[in-house]
Amino acid sequence: MIRVDTGAMYRAVAFAARSFGVPWNDPVRLGTIARELDISFRTVDGVSRVFLSGDDVSGAIRTPEMSMGASAVSVHGAVREALVAKQREMAREGGVVLEGRDTGTVVFPDAEVKFFLDAAAAVRARRRQLEISPPDAQSFEEVLRDVLRRDVQDSTRERSPLRVPDGAVYIDTTTMTVDEVVGEMLRRLPGGPR
């Protein structure tokens, strides 16, 4: 089973663009980068990692700058089209779990099972702070501001706005541990444990 973090793909485009000196408001060159990007996901020592052209960029794309970069590049239709095509290709053989803000609405609107995981903004900010590289790069207040700003940007963008997909199982994870979330998801699967 491969976990495809679609948000990491947008972060990777932002990272690659920054590496090539391409501004995040250049839709033509960003579209080219997104189409040509060699991105893959692998599990290493039980942890999902992101690779660009064979190089592990998992930490490099989890900076506050790349969080905002992901939101900036994701507004461009050429980027979204290229990455959606890649996401569909990655899932073509099956055995893939896709995670992302438009996975159930745009990438796979007819998926067999869709979950929409949510949490209070402060809790999401605390969780995001644990992912940031380096961990002390931003204060909690800065992370919370970024989370709220991305929510607004992603839910009001013209293409593929953030919304609960039709037919999705909504789970509020605010007070749940990872194991509790997984247990609830398994319980909600057709034929899952009761």
C-alpha positions, 0 to 999 in steps of 0.5 A, spaced: 500 500 500 502 506 497 500 513 501 500 519 496 500 525 499 497 530 494 499 536 498 506 534 498 506 534 490 504 541 490 509 543 495 514 539 491 512 543 485 513 550 489 520 547 491 522 545 484 520 552 482 524 555 487 530 551 486 529 553 478 528 560 480 521 560 477 516 565 481 510 562 484 506 566 479 508 564 473 503 559 470 506 557 464 513 555 467 510 552 473 505 548 469 512 545 465 515 544 472 509 540 474 508 536 468 516 534 468 516 533 475 519 526 477 515 525 483 514 518 487 512 516 494 516 510 498 515 507 505 522 508 508 523 504 515 515 505 516 515 512 514 512 515 507 517 519 504 517 524 498 522 523 492 524 528 487 528 525 481 530 520 486 532 525 492 528 525 498 525 532 499 521 530 505 524 535 510 525 540 505 518 541 502 515 541 510 518 548 511 513 554 512 515 557 506 513 551 502 506 550 505 505 557 502 508 555 496 504 549 495 497 554 496 500 559 491 502 554 485 495 550 486 491 556 484 494 555 477 490 550 472 496 548 468 499 545 475 493 542 477 491 539 471 498 536 471 498 533 478 491 530 477 494 526 471 500 524 475 495 522 481 490 518 477 496 515 474 499 513 481 493 510 483 491 506 476 494 499 479 490 500 485 493 499 492 494 506 493 491 511 499 490 518 496 490 524 501 489 531 499 484 537 499 481 535 492 482 528 492 474 526 493 472 532 489 476 532 483 481 527 482 477 521 484 470 524 485 467 516 484 472 513 489 469 507 492 470 510 499 471 517 501 473 520 508 473 528 510 478 528 516 477 535 519 479 538 526 479 545 529 484 550 526 488 550 533 489 543 533 491 542 526 496 548 527 499 544 533 499 538 528 502 542 523 507 545 527 510 538 529 511 536 521 515 543 520 522 542 518 526 545 523 520 544 528 522 551 531 521 555 525 515 558 526 511 559 533 504 556 534 501 563 533 504 563 526 502 556 524 495 558 526 495 564 522 498 560 516 493 554 517 487 559 517 490 563 511 491 557 507 484 555 509 481 561 506 485 561 499 484 553 498 476 554 499 475 560 495 480 559 489 476 558 483 479 551 481 478 545 485 476 549 492 476 545 498 469 542 500 467 536 503 466 531 497 459 528 495 458 521 499 464 522 503 464 520 511 466 526 515 470 525 521 472 530 526 478 528 529 479 534 534 479 530 540 482 523 537 489 520 536 491 517 530 489 510 532 482 512 534 482 516 527 484 509 523 479 505 527 473 510 526 475 509 518 476 502 518 469 501 522 466 506 517 468 501 511 463 497 507 464 490 511 469 493 516 469 491 523 464 493 528 
